[in-house]
Amino acid sequence: DMAGEEYWGLKPCGASPNCFCSTDNVDDSPDTSIPPFIFPAKLSREEAFQQLSDVVKSYEPGQSNIDGGGFDIVTNDPQNGYIYVQFESLKNGYIDDVELASLDEKSNKVQVRSSSRLGFLDFGVNSKRVNAIAKG
């Protein structure tokens, strides 16, 4: 960052309402800050991310009228606690980015970010997607 300190987290959402991120400060971004996913303490980070990977792989494109264009898992690294997925809208081919990351291998928290690349509004798509993955 500007002060020379290393930033440890996912890219902040900023002012746009088409993004949700668990590493955003709730005081700075009350509308876009979400809690991290918590996995059972009995699981290792790798086991938790393998289960999370299975949930993402079983995600049904088109559910709740979102992501009808499908998705591509770009990075799937359970050992290091990181998954990056690109979701595509059906009609216009817009791409949204989703990151799931463990920023501390001793923690059972999974930091989450889901964001539209273009535009200002997302008509609830990112919220629906994050909730679908969380319920998975």
Protein Blocks (a to p, Z undefined) as FASTA:
>chain_A
ZZopacdddddebjafkbccfkbcfklmmmlgccdddddfkbcfklmmmmmmmmmmmpcg
hiahiaklopadfbacfknopacdddddfklopacddddddfbfkbccdcdddddfedjb
eghmmmmmmmmmmmZZ
